[in-house]
Each structure stands twice: as structure tokens, then as C-alpha cells.
Amino acid sequence: MKPKDIGEYHLPHFLRSTLGATLTVGLAYALVAKVSYETTTLPGHIAPIFPSAGIALPAMIILGRSGLFGVWLGSISYNLILLYQGSGSPYGRVVDLVVVVLVGLGAMSGAGTGGWLVQYFCKGEYPLQSARNVTWLVTVGALGGCLVSATVGVAILSLAGTIPVAQAGYAWLTWWAGDAAGTIILAPLILSWLHQQPSCSPAQRAWEAMALGGLTLLLCYFSFFLKLHLPFFLIPLLLWGVFRFGVRGASSLAATIAIFATVGTSRGGGPFIIGTVNASLLYLCSFLAVIVTSALVLAGLLDERKRGEAELSKYRDHLEELIAARTAELVQARNAAEAALQKLNKLEKLRDDLVHMVVHDLRSPLAGLELFFDLLSPEEVAAPDFKENLNLMRETSRALSEMVTSLLDVNRLESGQMPLHCQTGDLGHLINVALKRLSGLTQGRKISVPAPAPPVLAYCDPVITERIVQNLLGNALKFTPTDGWIRIELVAERSWARLSITDTGPGIPMEYHEKVFEKFGQVEMQKSRKLPSSGIGLTFCKLAAEAQGGSIQLESAPGQGSTFHVRLPQPAPEGKKK
């Protein structure tokens, strides 16, 4: 992995080439290691806090192989400086050079192992991106990777005789704890400041940052140089940095606290003095590791929350855009539908006006034609064929006149201009009148007529109601075969008078039950009709029943005939007005 392949980190120019990255990492590793040399007291110059390990891990994560070569080069350089200063093994310079190379390989192996584990468990994500990633960085990156470097280093130095075997365990603990503490403190600082993050205006928080930094320095001075024992007051300052400045603020404060705490403790100051300098620094390492890890985990949680809020805001904005677009489509569709409805209403009105005008104009010629037929006396008609044709023309003229009247009445009912003269009427009597008018069609047909006792009364317009009965009976006669039957039923139901007419015709499918009552609505039947129909008979029945405060209902199924139920209000009881 080359430095130029890293896209989520903002690298200085000198780190974008393999050679530049290797030399920079090696120089930084060696210089920081030389500084930490001042805290060593054990054989082999093992530092209880080794910040160079905090350079090695991010070098592997960000720079890859060039970073690892830099770690190896920096380790060799640092140990060669120590060798030149006269601290070598008792076996001579050749063995010392081999030890230096192998210790460098151990440092490189620890960084490589830790970096690979971090990338694996974090799934290639930024190690400080979430609390989960921070946990992996600390556990497998710092604690796990440093196991490798400490084990290899102590084993090599023990074999070379630099570390006595009796002190190997304590030396290993110091090496591992020092590398882990240095990684926990310095690695987040490097990763956060090299990682690309949204820019913010530093002027807005400059004074706050200066105040936070000043308080941290002052408290560190009081805690580790004046022996006031106030280290736990540093925790609120770390939380301040986390909440206000994120992981960068927390890692910067952690590094500052670590520097002052290490210097003060190594000089015998602060609350962590428990014996030797090495033991005191190890005690300090545990304190720093706990508070820094807690701050980093909290920063990771806050970053997760911010990203979640940003994603939620983005999703909400996108959803609002979709809703706005859909609303615009619905408004456009509604406008189109309203325009189409207006156009349809205009066409409907034009049709009704045209029908009304034509029908109205037909009344005069039809009346004249009926009058002409009535003036012809039977004596003037000698031929039998001519007399039969004359009767047919007279019936046809009368049917056309009734059709015209029905069309005009439907229009008056729809507009509410139909005059009604409601009174108490016997529905049985109205049925008999309708049967007499249809006597020419009912001869030879099986019609069951009720004779209820007492009579079923309804509060209605007798003329309009008789036409309802006549239309329904005529409709039943049209579609009932000659061998079929028609049953008329009258029932008093609470405050309603129900008239039911049942036939054994072909029946009407369910999907047409509402359509048959529409103006000019027709249902296609399997057998042709025997009598002409205007298509408004059932429309008149529905409008007329509703105009009188009643209703009409159809029960029918294909092959099972049809039943029309007409309900009209019964007369009001005595003492009550209708």
C-alpha cells in the first residue's frame, strides 16, 4: 500500500512518496524514542512509556509497507545510537548489530500485526469513526500488537544477555505496558489530525480552546509539579474537549496531559509515586490508558450520533423532495381530473339540454298524431289489415308519448322541479290499476298478486307511485319467459311500506346493479328484448322513490331472476303530522 493510495487521510507532500514516508517515519520514531530514553531504568533501556509505538501503529494503518520500513529504520537508528553510546551485549559488536536488526524486526512485526488487526476488525473504516472501532484500536491495535513487539524484543535481549533472565518477566511487562500506553496516547492524535474532516471556523472556538488548554496546563502543573494531587480533575477537562472539539480535542489534551504527567512523575512528583520510577510510571500508564480510552470511546459515540443525525437529515430532505414532487404530480393530476370533470359536466349538460329540447319539441307532433288516430272512426276503416295497422300505429304513438313524458319527468326529478302531491294511498289498489293498464301484456302470464289484510298503506303521490309499479311490472314482463312467473309482494315494515316485484328472468350481474339505475344505462342480456325501452324506466323509478322519501333496491344474480324492492314511508300515526 503506497501513501498516495490513501484517500481518507490528508497527507503532507513529503509523506506522499515511498521514500519520503519511510524516512519521515524513521526519523520521528528515532527522535521520540531518544526522548523516552530519559525515563528508562531497566536493563536494555526499556521505557515504561514508549510513544514511538504510537507512531508505528498509525504509520502502518495510513502508509502501509513504507510506514513499516520507516518503523524498522527508526528502531535500528535508535538502537545504534544506544550501541554507539556503549550500552551493548557482552558478546561483541557483531552480536549487537544482529540484536539491533532483530529488535527492529520485532517493532515492525508488532506494528504490522496491530495495524492489520485494526483494519480487519474495523472493516477498513477509520479507526476513530465509532466507539466500536475505538475499542478495536485499543484492544487489538495497542494491547494486541504490542504483545508481539514486547515478546520478540525481550526474548532477543534475554538471549543476547542484555536482560537477566530473572528480570525478563518484569522487563516484558514494562515493555508491553509502555508500548501500549504510548500507542493509546499518541496513535489517536496522529490519526485524527491526518484524517480528513469537515472544516470548521477556528475563530469561533479559539478563545474556548485557549481557555481549555490553559486550564489543562495549569492543572497538570499543580498535580505533577506542586504535589497537590489533583489528577482526577483532568477528567472533566477531557470531557470538555470531547464534547466541544471531538476526537481531535480529546487526543490533543491526552497527549498534553501525558507529557506533563510523565515528566513530573519521572522527577518524583505527582500522586502516582509508589516506589521506583519505573513502577510509578507504570502506575501512571494505567491511569492515562483508562481516561484516554474512555474519552476516545465517548468521542466515537458522539461521532456516530452526529453521522446518524446527518444521515437522518439527508434522508428527511430527500423524503421531503419526494413528497414535494409527488404532491406536485398529484396536484397536476387533480387539476387535469377537474378539467376533465368540468368538460364532462359541460358535455353532460349539453346532452341533457339537447335531449330536453328534442323531447319537448316531440310532444306537439306526437299529440297531433294521437289526435289524428283518435279522429279516425271504425266506420272509415273498412279493410281489416288497415284496421290492424292503425291500432299498431296508435299503440306506437302512445308508447312514444309515454317515453317523451318519462324523459321530461326524469329531468324534472333530477332538478327538483317535479311537483308531488303526497297522500295516504293503498299500494294494493295502485298495483291493480297498473295491472289493468298492462292488461294487454299480462294475458296468459303467471302473475301472483297479493291481497294483504289489512291493506298496506303508504304516504306517497299515487300517480307517481303507480308509474313506478307500472315500470317495474313492464320491466319484469319484458325479461321473464312465457313459462316463467312474476310475484308481487306487499309488506309493512315498521315505518316503511315495502313493495317487491320478483321475476324469473335471466338475472343481472352484480357489477351492473348500480348501473341499471343510471340514465340510459343498459345491461346486455343474452336474449333480445321483446319490447322497446328508452333506458330511463329504472332511472325514473329510483328518482321518484327517493323524491317521496323512499328508496329502491335490486337483488339479482345471473340465472336466478331479479327482485326490485321499493320502500315508501307509511302514513304518520294519528295525532302526528307528516
C-alpha positions as CSV (number, residue, x, y, z in Angstrom):
1,M,0.0,0.0,0.0
2,K,1.5,3.3,-1.1
3,P,0.8,6.6,0.6
4,K,-0.8,8.0,-2.4
5,D,-3.4,5.2,-2.3
6,I,-4.8,6.6,1.0
7,G,-7.8,8.8,0.1
8,E,-9.4,9.5,3.5
9,Y,-6.2,11.0,5.1
10,H,-4.8,14.4,4.3
11,L,-1.0,13.8,3.9
12,P,1.7,16.4,3.7
13,H,3.6,16.4,0.4
14,F,6.7,14.8,1.9
15,L,4.6,11.7,3.0
16,R,3.1,11.0,-0.4
17,S,6.2,9.2,-1.8
18,T,7.5,5.9,-0.5
19,L,11.0,7.3,0.2
20,G,9.7,10.4,2.0
21,A,7.2,8.4,4.1
22,T,9.9,5.9,5.1
23,L,12.5,8.5,6.1
24,T,9.9,10.7,7.9
25,V,8.5,7.8,10.0
26,G,12.0,6.5,10.7
27,L,13.3,9.9,11.9
28,A,10.2,10.6,14.0
29,Y,10.4,7.1,15.6
30,A,14.0,7.5,16.5
31,L,13.7,11.0,17.9
32,V,10.7,10.2,20.1
33,A,12.4,7.0,21.2
34,K,15.5,9.0,22.2
35,V,13.3,11.3,24.3
36,S,11.7,8.4,26.0
37,Y,15.1,7.0,26.8
38,E,15.3,9.5,29.6
39,T,12.7,7.6,31.6
40,T,14.4,4.1,31.3
41,T,15.9,2.5,34.4
42,L,15.8,-1.2,33.5
43,P,18.5,-3.2,31.6
44,G,18.0,-2.9,27.8
45,H,16.8,0.6,28.1
46,I,13.1,-0.4,28.3
47,A,10.9,2.7,28.7
48,P,7.8,2.4,30.8
49,I,6.1,4.9,28.4
50,F,7.2,4.5,24.8
51,P,5.4,7.0,22.5
52,S,7.3,5.7,19.4
53,A,4.9,2.7,19.4
54,G,2.1,5.3,18.9
55,I,3.9,6.4,15.7
56,A,4.4,2.8,14.5
57,L,0.7,1.8,14.5
58,P,-0.7,4.8,12.5
59,A,2.2,4.5,10.2
60,M,1.1,1.0,9.3
61,I,-2.6,2.0,9.1
62,I,-2.0,5.1,6.9
63,L,1.2,4.4,4.9
64,G,1.3,0.6,4.8
65,R,4.6,-1.0,3.8
66,S,6.5,2.3,3.6
67,G,5.4,3.0,7.1
68,L,6.6,-0.4,8.4
69,F,10.0,0.1,6.7
70,G,10.2,3.5,8.5
71,V,9.5,1.8,11.8
72,W,12.2,-0.7,11.2
73,L,14.6,2.0,10.1
74,G,13.8,4.2,13.2
75,S,14.2,1.3,15.6
76,I,17.6,0.4,14.1
77,S,18.7,4.0,14.2
78,Y,17.7,4.4,17.9
79,N,19.3,1.2,19.0
80,L,22.5,2.0,17.0
81,I,22.7,5.3,18.9
82,L,22.5,3.4,22.2
83,L,25.1,0.9,20.9
84,Y,27.4,3.8,20.0
85,Q,26.9,5.2,23.5
86,G,28.4,1.9,24.8
87,S,25.3,0.0,26.1
88,G,25.7,-3.3,24.3
89,S,25.7,-7.0,24.9
90,P,28.7,-8.9,26.4
91,Y,29.1,-10.9,23.2
92,G,30.6,-8.2,21.0
93,R,29.6,-5.7,18.2
94,V,28.6,-8.3,15.7
95,V,26.0,-9.8,18.1
96,D,24.9,-6.3,18.9
97,L,24.2,-5.5,15.3
98,V,22.2,-8.7,14.9
99,V,20.3,-7.8,18.1
100,V,19.6,-4.3,16.7
101,V,18.3,-5.7,13.5
102,L,16.1,-8.3,15.2
103,V,14.7,-5.8,17.7
104,G,13.8,-3.6,14.7
105,L,12.0,-6.5,13.1
106,G,10.1,-7.1,16.3
107,A,9.0,-3.5,16.4
108,M,8.0,-3.7,12.8
109,S,6.1,-7.0,13.4
110,G,4.2,-5.5,16.3
111,A,3.1,-2.5,14.3
112,G,2.3,-4.7,11.3
113,T,0.2,-7.1,13.4
114,G,-1.6,-4.4,15.2
115,G,-2.3,-2.4,12.1
116,W,-3.6,-5.5,10.2
117,L,-5.9,-6.5,13.0
118,V,-7.3,-3.0,13.3
119,Q,-8.0,-2.8,9.6
120,Y,-9.5,-6.3,9.7
121,F,-11.8,-5.7,12.6
122,C,-12.7,-2.2,11.7
123,K,-13.5,-3.4,8.1
124,G,-11.3,-0.8,6.5
125,E,-13.1,2.1,8.3
126,Y,-11.5,5.0,10.1
127,P,-10.3,3.6,13.4
128,L,-11.8,6.5,15.4
129,Q,-15.1,6.6,13.5
130,S,-17.1,4.9,16.2
131,A,-17.0,3.5,19.7
132,R,-16.7,0.0,18.2
133,N,-13.7,1.0,16.1
134,V,-12.0,2.8,19.0
135,T,-12.4,-0.4,21.1
136,W,-10.7,-2.4,18.3
137,L,-8.0,0.1,18.1
138,V,-7.2,-0.1,21.8
139,T,-7.6,-3.9,22.2
140,V,-6.1,-5.4,19.1
141,G,-4.1,-2.5,17.9
142,A,-2.5,-1.2,21.1
143,L,-2.7,-4.2,23.6
144,G,-2.6,-6.9,21.0
145,G,0.1,-5.6,18.6
146,C,2.3,-4.6,21.5
147,L,2.3,-8.2,22.7
148,V,4.3,-9.1,19.6
149,S,6.9,-6.3,19.9
150,A,7.4,-6.8,23.6
151,T,7.7,-10.6,23.3
152,V,10.1,-10.5,20.4
153,G,12.2,-7.7,22.0
154,V,12.5,-9.2,25.4
155,A,13.3,-12.7,24.0
156,I,16.1,-11.3,21.8
157,L,17.6,-9.2,24.6
158,S,17.4,-12.0,27.0
159,L,19.2,-14.4,24.6
160,A,21.8,-11.7,24.0
161,G,22.4,-11.4,27.7
162,T,21.3,-7.7,27.8
163,I,18.4,-8.5,30.2
164,P,19.0,-11.0,33.0
165,V,16.7,-14.0,32.9
166,A,15.4,-13.2,36.4
167,Q,14.2,-9.8,35.3
168,A,12.8,-10.9,31.9
169,G,9.1,-11.0,33.2
170,Y,9.2,-7.6,34.7
171,A,11.0,-6.3,31.7
172,W,8.4,-7.8,29.4
173,L,5.6,-6.2,31.4
174,T,7.3,-2.8,31.3
175,W,7.9,-3.1,27.5
176,W,4.3,-4.2,26.8
177,A,2.7,-1.6,29.1
178,G,5.0,1.2,27.9
179,D,4.3,0.4,24.2
180,A,0.5,0.1,24.8
181,A,0.3,3.3,26.7
182,G,2.3,5.2,24.1
183,T,0.0,3.8,21.4
184,I,-3.2,4.7,23.2
185,I,-1.9,8.2,23.8
186,L,-0.1,9.1,20.5
187,A,-1.9,7.0,17.8
188,P,-5.3,8.7,18.1
189,L,-3.5,12.1,18.0
190,I,-1.8,11.3,14.7
191,L,-4.8,9.5,13.1
192,S,-7.3,12.3,14.0
193,W,-5.1,15.2,12.8
194,L,-4.2,13.5,9.5
195,H,-7.8,12.3,8.8
196,Q,-9.9,14.4,6.5
197,Q,-12.7,16.0,8.5
198,P,-15.2,18.7,7.7
199,S,-13.6,22.1,8.2
200,C,-14.9,24.4,10.9
201,S,-14.1,28.0,11.6
202,P,-11.3,28.0,14.3
203,A,-12.2,31.7,15.2
204,Q,-15.5,30.6,16.6
205,R,-13.8,28.5,19.3
206,A,-10.4,30.0,19.5
207,W,-11.0,31.6,22.9
208,E,-12.6,28.4,24.2
209,A,-9.7,26.3,23.0
210,M,-7.2,28.7,24.6
211,A,-9.1,28.6,27.9
212,L,-9.3,24.8,27.9
213,G,-5.6,24.5,27.1
214,G,-4.6,27.0,29.8
215,L,-6.7,25.2,32.4
216,T,-5.2,21.8,31.4
217,L,-1.6,23.2,31.7
218,L,-2.3,24.8,35.0
219,L,-3.9,21.7,36.5
220,C,-1.1,19.5,35.2
221,Y,1.4,21.8,36.8
222,F,-0.4,21.7,40.1
223,S,-0.9,18.0,40.0
224,F,2.5,16.7,38.9
225,F,4.9,19.5,40.0
226,L,3.4,21.1,43.1
227,K,2.1,17.8,44.5
228,L,-1.4,19.0,45.0
229,H,-2.7,15.6,43.9
230,L,-5.5,16.8,41.5
231,P,-5.2,14.4,38.6
232,F,-8.8,13.3,38.6
233,F,-9.9,16.9,37.9
234,L,-8.3,16.4,34.5
235,I,-11.2,14.1,33.6
236,P,-13.8,16.9,33.3
237,L,-11.4,18.8,31.0
238,L,-11.1,15.7,28.8
239,L,-14.9,15.5,28.6
240,W,-14.9,19.2,27.7
241,G,-12.6,18.5,24.9
242,V,-14.6,15.6,23.7
243,F,-18.0,17.4,23.6
244,R,-16.7,20.6,22.2
245,F,-13.8,19.6,20.0
246,G,-14.3,15.9,19.2
247,V,-11.6,13.3,18.9
248,R,-9.0,15.8,17.9
249,G,-9.6,17.9,21.1
250,A,-9.6,14.8,23.3
251,S,-6.4,13.3,21.8
252,S,-4.6,16.7,21.9
253,L,-5.5,17.1,25.6
254,A,-4.5,13.5,26.3
255,A,-1.0,14.0,24.7
256,T,-0.5,17.2,26.7
257,I,-1.5,15.6,30.0
258,A,0.7,12.6,29.2
259,I,3.8,14.8,28.6
260,F,3.4,16.7,31.8
261,A,2.4,13.6,33.9
262,T,5.4,11.6,32.6
263,V,7.9,14.4,33.2
264,G,6.5,15.2,36.6
265,T,6.3,11.5,37.7
266,S,9.8,10.7,36.5
267,R,11.1,13.6,38.7
268,G,9.3,12.2,41.7
269,G,6.2,14.5,41.6
270,G,2.5,13.8,41.4
271,P,0.2,11.3,43.1
272,F,1.5,8.2,41.3
273,I,4.7,7.7,43.1
274,I,4.7,4.2,44.6
275,G,8.3,3.2,44.8
276,T,10.8,3.1,41.9
277,V,10.5,5.4,39.0
278,N,9.6,2.5,36.7
279,A,6.8,1.3,38.9
280,S,5.5,4.9,39.3
281,L,5.4,5.4,35.5
282,L,3.7,2.0,35.0
283,Y,1.1,3.1,37.6
284,L,0.7,6.4,35.7
285,C,0.3,4.4,32.4
286,S,-2.7,2.6,33.8
287,F,-4.3,5.9,34.7
288,L,-3.6,7.5,31.4
289,A,-4.8,4.4,29.4
290,V,-8.1,4.3,31.3
291,I,-9.0,8.0,31.0
292,V,-7.8,8.4,27.4
293,T,-9.6,5.2,26.3
294,S,-12.8,6.4,27.9
295,A,-12.6,9.8,26.3
296,L,-11.9,8.2,22.9
297,V,-14.9,5.8,23.2
298,L,-17.1,8.7,24.1
299,A,-15.8,10.7,21.2
300,G,-16.6,7.8,18.9
301,L,-20.2,7.6,20.3
302,L,-20.6,11.3,19.6
303,D,-19.3,11.0,16.1
304,E,-21.7,8.1,15.5
305,R,-24.6,10.3,16.7
306,K,-23.5,13.2,14.5
307,R,-23.3,11.0,11.4
308,G,-26.6,9.4,12.3
309,E,-28.2,12.8,12.6
310,A,-26.6,13.9,9.3
311,E,-27.9,10.8,7.6
312,L,-31.3,11.3,9.1
313,S,-31.3,14.9,8.0
314,K,-30.2,13.9,4.5
315,Y,-32.9,11.2,4.3
316,R,-35.5,13.7,5.6
317,D,-34.6,16.2,3.0
318,H,-34.7,13.5,0.3
319,L,-38.1,12.4,1.6
320,E,-39.4,16.0,1.6
321,E,-38.2,16.3,-2.0
322,L,-40.0,13.1,-2.9
323,I,-43.1,14.3,-1.1
324,A,-43.0,17.7,-2.9
325,A,-42.5,16.0,-6.2
326,R,-45.3,13.6,-5.6
327,T,-47.5,16.4,-4.3
328,A,-46.8,18.4,-7.5
329,E,-47.8,15.3,-9.5
330,L,-51.0,14.8,-7.5
331,V,-51.9,18.5,-7.9
332,Q,-51.3,18.3,-11.6
333,A,-53.3,15.1,-11.8
334,R,-56.1,16.7,-9.7
335,N,-56.1,19.8,-12.0
336,A,-56.3,17.5,-15.0
337,A,-59.1,15.5,-13.4
338,E,-61.0,18.6,-12.5
339,A,-60.6,20.0,-16.0
340,A,-61.8,16.6,-17.4
341,L,-64.7,16.6,-15.0
342,Q,-65.7,20.2,-16.0
343,K,-65.6,19.2,-19.6
344,L,-67.6,16.1,-18.9
345,N,-70.2,18.1,-16.9
346,K,-70.4,20.5,-19.8
347,L,-71.0,17.6,-22.2
348,E,-73.5,16.1,-19.8
349,K,-75.4,19.4,-19.6
350,L,-75.2,19.8,-23.3
351,R,-76.6,16.3,-23.8
352,D,-79.4,16.8,-21.2
353,D,-80.3,20.2,-22.7
354,L,-80.3,18.7,-26.2
355,V,-82.5,15.7,-25.1
356,H,-84.8,18.0,-23.2
357,M,-85.1,20.3,-26.2
358,V,-85.7,17.4,-28.7
359,V,-88.1,15.6,-26.3
360,H,-90.0,18.8,-25.6
361,D,-90.3,19.5,-29.3
362,L,-91.6,16.0,-29.9
363,R,-94.6,16.4,-27.7
364,S,-96.6,18.6,-30.1
365,P,-96.3,16.4,-33.2
366,L,-96.9,13.3,-31.1
367,A,-100.0,14.9,-29.6
368,G,-101.3,15.8,-33.1
369,L,-100.6,12.3,-34.4
370,E,-102.6,10.7,-31.5
371,L,-105.4,13.1,-32.1
372,F,-105.4,12.2,-35.8
373,F,-105.6,8.4,-34.9
374,D,-108.5,9.1,-32.5
375,L,-110.5,11.0,-35.1
376,L,-110.5,8.1,-37.4
377,S,-113.8,6.2,-36.8
378,P,-114.0,2.5,-37.2
379,E,-116.6,3.0,-40.0
380,E,-114.0,4.9,-42.0
381,V,-111.6,1.9,-41.7
382,A,-113.0,-0.8,-43.9
383,A,-110.1,-3.2,-44.6
384,P,-109.2,-5.5,-41.7
385,D,-105.4,-5.2,-42.4
386,F,-105.6,-1.4,-42.4
387,K,-107.5,-1.6,-39.1
388,E,-104.8,-3.8,-37.5
389,N,-102.1,-1.5,-38.8
390,L,-104.0,1.6,-37.5
391,N,-104.1,0.0,-34.0
392,L,-100.4,-0.7,-34.1
393,M,-99.7,2.9,-35.1
394,R,-101.9,4.1,-32.3
395,E,-100.1,2.0,-29.7
396,T,-96.7,3.0,-31.1
397,S,-97.6,6.7,-30.9
398,R,-98.9,6.2,-27.3
399,A,-95.6,4.5,-26.4
400,L,-93.5,7.3,-27.9
401,S,-95.7,9.8,-26.0
402,E,-95.0,7.9,-22.7
403,M,-91.3,7.8,-23.5
404,V,-91.2,11.6,-24.0
405,T,-93.1,12.1,-20.8
406,S,-90.7,9.9,-18.9
407,L,-87.7,11.7,-20.2
408,L,-89.2,15.1,-19.2
409,D,-90.1,13.7,-15.8
410,V,-86.6,12.4,-15.2
411,N,-85.2,15.8,-15.9
412,R,-87.7,17.5,-13.6
413,L,-86.9,14.9,-10.8
414,E,-83.1,15.5,-11.2
415,S,-83.6,19.3,-11.0
416,G,-86.1,19.0,-8.1
417,Q,-88.8,20.7,-10.1
418,M,-91.2,17.7,-10.2
419,P,-94.5,18.6,-8.3
420,L,-95.5,15.9,-5.8
421,H,-99.0,15.5,-4.3
422,C,-98.4,13.0,-1.5
423,Q,-101.3,11.5,0.4
424,T,-102.2,8.3,2.1
425,G,-102.7,5.6,-0.5
426,D,-103.4,1.8,-0.7
427,L,-100.5,0.2,-2.6
428,G,-102.7,-2.9,-3.4
429,H,-105.1,-0.6,-5.3
430,L,-102.2,1.1,-7.2
431,I,-101.0,-2.4,-8.2
432,N,-104.4,-3.3,-9.6
433,V,-104.5,-0.1,-11.6
434,A,-101.1,-0.8,-13.0
435,L,-102.1,-4.3,-14.0
436,K,-105.2,-3.0,-15.8
437,R,-103.1,-0.6,-17.8
438,L,-100.8,-3.5,-18.7
439,S,-103.6,-6.0,-19.4
440,G,-102.6,-6.4,-23.0
441,L,-99.2,-7.7,-21.8
442,T,-100.3,-9.8,-18.8
443,Q,-102.8,-12.1,-20.6
444,G,-101.6,-15.7,-20.3
445,R,-98.8,-14.8,-17.8
446,K,-98.3,-16.2,-14.4
447,I,-98.5,-13.3,-12.0
448,S,-99.0,-13.7,-8.3
449,V,-100.9,-10.6,-6.8
450,P,-101.2,-10.2,-3.0
451,A,-104.3,-9.4,-1.1
452,P,-103.0,-8.3,2.2
453,A,-105.3,-7.7,5.1
454,P,-105.2,-5.1,6.4
455,P,-104.2,-3.1,3.3
456,V,-100.6,-1.8,3.1
457,L,-100.7,2.0,3.1
458,A,-98.0,4.4,2.0
459,Y,-97.6,8.2,2.2
460,C,-96.9,8.9,-1.5
461,D,-98.0,10.5,-4.7
462,P,-100.4,8.0,-6.2
463,V,-99.8,8.9,-9.8
464,I,-96.0,8.8,-9.5
465,T,-96.2,5.6,-7.4
466,E,-98.5,3.9,-10.0
467,R,-96.0,4.7,-12.7
468,I,-93.2,3.2,-10.6
469,V,-95.2,0.0,-10.3
470,Q,-96.1,0.0,-14.0
471,N,-92.4,0.5,-15.0
472,L,-91.2,-2.4,-12.7
473,L,-94.0,-4.7,-13.9
474,G,-93.3,-3.8,-17.5
475,N,-89.6,-4.5,-16.9
476,A,-90.4,-7.9,-15.4
477,L,-92.7,-8.8,-18.3
478,K,-90.0,-8.0,-20.8
479,F,-87.4,-10.3,-19.4
480,T,-89.5,-13.2,-18.0
481,P,-90.1,-16.1,-20.4
482,T,-93.7,-17.0,-21.2
483,D,-93.4,-20.1,-19.0
484,G,-91.9,-18.1,-16.1
485,W,-93.7,-16.4,-13.2
486,I,-93.9,-13.0,-11.6
487,R,-94.6,-12.5,-7.9
488,I,-95.8,-9.2,-6.3
489,E,-95.4,-8.8,-2.5
490,L,-96.6,-6.1,-0.1
491,V,-95.2,-5.9,3.4
492,A,-95.4,-3.4,6.2
493,E,-92.0,-3.0,7.9
494,R,-92.1,-0.7,10.9
495,S,-92.3,2.8,9.4
496,W,-92.0,1.6,5.8
497,A,-94.2,0.0,3.2
498,R,-92.3,-2.4,1.0
499,L,-93.3,-3.4,-2.5
500,S,-91.3,-6.2,-4.0
501,I,-91.6,-7.5,-7.6
502,T,-89.8,-10.8,-8.4
503,D,-89.3,-12.3,-11.8
504,T,-87.7,-15.4,-13.2
505,G,-85.8,-13.6,-15.9
506,P,-82.1,-14.1,-16.8
507,G,-80.9,-12.0,-13.9
508,I,-78.4,-9.1,-13.7
509,P,-74.7,-9.5,-12.8
510,M,-73.6,-7.8,-9.6
511,E,-71.4,-5.3,-11.3
512,Y,-74.4,-3.9,-13.1
513,H,-76.7,-3.4,-10.0
514,E,-75.9,0.3,-9.8
515,K,-75.6,0.9,-13.5
516,V,-79.2,-0.2,-14.3
517,F,-80.5,2.9,-12.3
518,E,-78.3,5.3,-14.3
519,K,-79.8,7.4,-17.0
520,F,-79.6,5.5,-20.3
521,G,-77.8,2.7,-18.5
522,Q,-78.3,-0.7,-20.3
523,V,-77.4,-4.2,-19.3
524,E,-76.6,-6.6,-22.2
525,M,-78.8,-9.6,-21.8
526,Q,-78.3,-12.9,-23.5
527,K,-81.8,-12.8,-25.1
528,S,-83.1,-9.9,-27.1
529,R,-85.8,-7.7,-25.6
530,K,-89.2,-8.1,-27.0
531,L,-90.4,-4.6,-26.2
532,P,-88.7,-1.3,-26.9
533,S,-87.0,0.6,-23.9
534,S,-85.9,4.1,-23.5
535,G,-83.2,3.1,-21.0
536,I,-84.7,5.5,-18.3
537,G,-87.5,3.5,-16.8
538,L,-85.5,2.3,-13.8
539,T,-83.9,5.7,-13.5
540,F,-87.4,7.2,-13.2
541,C,-88.3,4.6,-10.5
542,K,-85.2,5.4,-8.4
543,L,-85.6,9.2,-8.6
544,A,-89.3,9.0,-8.0
545,A,-88.9,6.8,-4.9
546,E,-86.2,9.0,-3.4
547,A,-88.2,12.1,-4.1
548,Q,-91.0,10.7,-2.0
549,G,-88.6,9.9,0.9
550,G,-88.2,6.2,-0.1
551,S,-85.6,4.0,-1.8
552,I,-85.3,1.2,-4.3
553,Q,-83.0,-1.8,-4.1
554,L,-82.1,-4.6,-6.5
555,E,-81.4,-8.3,-5.7
556,S,-80.3,-10.3,-8.7
557,A,-77.8,-12.8,-10.0
558,P,-77.3,-14.4,-13.4
559,G,-79.8,-17.3,-13.9
560,Q,-81.7,-16.6,-10.7
561,G,-84.1,-13.8,-11.8
562,S,-84.4,-10.3,-10.2
563,T,-86.2,-8.7,-7.3
564,F,-86.8,-5.0,-7.0
565,H,-87.7,-3.7,-3.5
566,V,-89.4,-0.3,-3.3
567,R,-89.7,1.2,0.2
568,L,-92.0,4.2,0.8
569,P,-92.8,5.8,4.1
570,Q,-96.0,4.8,5.9
571,P,-98.6,7.4,6.9
572,A,-97.9,9.2,10.2
573,P,-99.9,7.8,13.2
574,E,-102.9,9.7,14.3
575,G,-102.1,12.9,16.2
576,K,-98.8,13.4,14.4
577,K,-98.2,15.5,11.3
578,K,-96.3,14.1,8.4
